[in-house]
Each structure stands twice: as C-alpha cells, then as structure tokens.
Amino acid sequence: MTQAISSGLEKAQKALNGGSSGSGKKIDQLASVTKDVHDDSHRITSDFGTKQTNTDDWLRVVTEDKIGPSLLEDAFGREKVHRFDHERIPERVVHARGAGAFGTFRLHESAEDVTSAGILTDTSRETPLFTRFSTVLGSRGSADTGNWDVVGNDIPVFFIQDAMKFPDVVHAAKPEPHNEVPQAQSAHKNFWDFSYLHPESTHMLMWTQSDRGIPRSYRMMQGFGVNTYTLINKKGERSFVKFHFTPDLGIHSFVWDEALKLGGQDPDFHRKDLYEAIDNGSFPKWQFGIQVIPESREDDFGKSSKSSEYETLDGRVLLSILRLYAAVKGSRLFW
C-alpha cells in the first residue's frame, strides 16, 4: 500500500512539473496568470479584463440627501450576480436543502387602498399556493436542522444592504475551500472576516446569535419579506410595504444542545415534522400581514414623533390566512 501511494505521488509530481524532466512547465504556465493579492497594482477585473476599483456598491441614483434605485446600466454588478447565479448546476447555490407543501391563501381584509392586485383585494378568492422552507448554506445532503413568488427569511434583517455584496456574503459563509468544512455553518474565519469588514452585518448577527437562531419547526417559524416592496393602487398611488408571516402555533426555537442532538440523530427532522403533521391532519397556518408606509410619508419614518406607528402592521395582522394542506402527490414529497 505504501509503495502504491508513493508511486501515485511521484506521478502527480511529474504531471505538475510537465514530465520526468523536471522542467516545471505547468508551474511556469500557472505563474504567468497568478497575481499577488497583496500587490496594489493587481486589481480585480471583469470577465473581459476591465480593472475594477469597487465591487461592493451597485451603480445607483444618488442625490445629496437621498439614495435612489440601483441601475441595470451597471454592467459589472449584473456580471457579478450573473456569474454567482450560474456557479452550480443543478444544485442551488443557496437554499439547496428544503421541503415544501401545497396550500391555500385566503384573504380576510381587502388592501385595495394600497394595491390593485386581485390576490390582496378580492376577499372571495381562495388562491392555491406552494410553500417551500429551506436552510441557506447546506448542500442537498446536509441536515435540515410559479406565479407570485414571495421570498422570506425567519429573521427580518440581513447581512448586507447592497445586493452587489450577496455573492460575497454567501461565498464567505460557505465551507472553507481547503477542507470543505464546516457544512451548513458559518462558524469559521472566512465568514467572521466578512462580518467585521462590513459593520452593517452587526444587526443580523444579533438575531442569528439569539434564541431565534434555530427554529423548532417549519410550522413554528415566523417569516419576513426582509426587502421593502411597493404596492400601487388603482389611483396610481404607491406605498412601501413589508410582508410578515406569523405562525398560529407560535414562534419556538431549539436550544443549542437540542439542535446538536437532533442534527446527529435525524438530519431530516424538519422535513419529516412538516410531512407528518400534514399527514395527520394538523395543517399548519400562518397569518399574513403587510406593514405599510405611503410613499408620500417615506421621510417621516425615523424622523417624526409619529414614526412609532410603523412599528405595528398598520392594523393588518389578520389580513389573510396561509394554510398548507397537502405534502404528498404520487407518494412523493415535493421540495
């Protein structure tokens, strides 16, 4: 066995050196395209060689007192996100591990004063839907401790403020490149380097390190749209909104020791919990609400003495009910 290993290492070394002559052709070839990251003259470039000075901020409309929308004219921002979206096929780059179920969405109170969308104004309508729950970092084999698509997190804030940094925060949180560990965790140097270099992530870290960090069940997990969206009513008036999902079963979490034990004994715990609850007739429900700020009052938030009124869901906590009822079709769980 030892001789076989030695022989294999010799072959690998010869291949690296370009053959038995030891000429180092491969090393020379690599050296010609290797850059010293500590040399300020070697800046990161676009896919077609244009040197970049800033890969953290998307091109956007800005005035002295306001920050406007990001622009699609930023070819380098679009290139960065496009490359990120195509890194792994067929497995998703993030949210690869998940489980979902079919259900219904039923509106109880019309929001026609802020939107003209039928799903949020027609109280007689029952809308079929599909809901998927997932973890962020793990691969498809990790532990799990088309129409209108509403994406949400179980935490209302996020690590970054500019979308251009999304590939960077995900790459930082992925396993270390030299040994592919830890899986589905962020407790390593790459992630903490990113965190201390980006103070904006501090608020998110306070949430992830809190008791809310490890949900007890998909059925007991609160949902937040995280981003701010806009709704437009029939008069053309625009409102800024955030989406909230509140579980009827309440919000519950594991303590660290419980999560470690379950992750080792049953890496499919969350998927099985959702499946078995639906199979036994215990259909999970969420109250869906919107938090609204009229565009005409956007500057009042955080500046006016009345800003506290936005801390609630503008009287719409019971706007609608999201109910999951079917996890099986053809004896297969959808995910």
Secondary structure, DSSP 4 states (H G I P E B T S, - for coil): -HHHHHHHHHHHHHHHTTSTT---HHHHHHHHT---TT-TT---B-TTS-B-S-SSS--EEE-SS-EEEE-TT-HHHHHHHHHHHTSSSSS-SS--SEEEEEEEEEESS--TTT---GGGT-TT-EEEEEEEEE-SS--TTS-----S----BSSS--S-SSGGGHHHHHHHHSPPTTT--STT---SHHHHHHHHH-GGGHHHHHHHTSGGGSBS-GGG--EE--S-EEEE-TT--EEEEEEEEEETT---B--HHHHHHHHHH-TTHHHHHHHHHHHTT---EEEEEEEEEEGGGGGGTTTSTTGGGGGS-TT-TTSEEEEEEE-BSSS-B--
